[in-house]
């Protein structure tokens, strides 16, 4: 399945697809205390529902640690960015 970048709108539960919209511009966020963007399954305005278990775990871990996810391995594709 194809993936796209989705920006968190800052309202609602960050584990719900309805809290995200597809973006075509490159985000500049990396780490912080709030979700910025996710690289999720889908090509439409919203990610494919529901977010995968892995994505939900990455979101939870990102919010708990304040770091992009997954952190390891070092050069791996990142799926959750914060601001």
C-alpha positions in Angstrom: 0.0 0.0 0.0 1.1 3.5 -0.7 2.0 6.0 2.0 1.7 9.8 2.2 2.6 12.5 4.6 -0.2 13.7 6.9 -0.1 16.8 9.2 -1.7 16.6 12.6 -4.3 19.4 12.9 -3.6 20.0 16.6 -7.1 19.1 17.7 -8.6 15.7 18.6 -7.0 12.4 19.4 -3.7 12.0 17.5 -4.4 8.3 17.2 -7.5 8.9 14.9 -7.3 9.4 11.2 -9.8 12.3 11.4 -7.1 14.4 13.2 -4.8 14.4 10.1 -4.9 15.9 6.6 -2.6 15.1 3.6 0.1 17.5 2.9 2.2 18.0 -0.2 4.8 20.3 1.3 7.8 19.1 3.2 7.5 19.5 6.9 10.4 21.1 8.9 9.6 19.6 12.3 11.7 17.0 14.1 11.3 16.7 17.8 9.1 18.4 20.4 6.0 17.7 22.6 3.2 17.6 20.0 2.7 15.5 16.9 3.6 17.3 13.7 3.3 14.8 10.8 3.0 11.1 10.2 3.9 9.0 7.2 0.9 6.7 7.0 -0.9 4.4 4.6 -3.2 6.2 2.2 -3.3 8.6 -0.7 -6.5 10.5 0.1 -7.2 13.6 2.1 -7.1 11.5 5.3 -5.0 8.4 6.1 -6.5 5.0 5.6 -8.6 4.0 8.7 -7.8 2.8 11.2 -4.1 3.7 11.8 -2.1 0.6 12.0 -1.1 -0.8 15.4 2.5 0.0 14.7 1.6 3.6 13.8 -0.4 4.0 17.0 2.6 2.7 19.0 4.9 5.1 17.3 2.6 8.0 18.1 2.4 7.0 21.8 6.1 6.5 22.0 6.8 9.9 20.3 4.5 11.7 22.7 6.1 9.9 25.7 9.7 10.5 24.6 9.6 13.7 22.6 11.5 12.0 19.8 10.9 11.0 16.2 9.8 7.4 15.7 11.1 4.9 15.3 14.3 6.0 16.9 16.2 2.8 15.9 17.8 1.6 13.8 19.5 4.9 13.2 19.1 5.2 9.4 15.6 3.7 9.3 12.6 5.5 7.7 10.8 7.7 10.3 7.0 7.6 10.5 6.2 10.2 13.2 7.7 13.7 13.6 7.0 16.2 16.4 7.2 19.9 16.9 
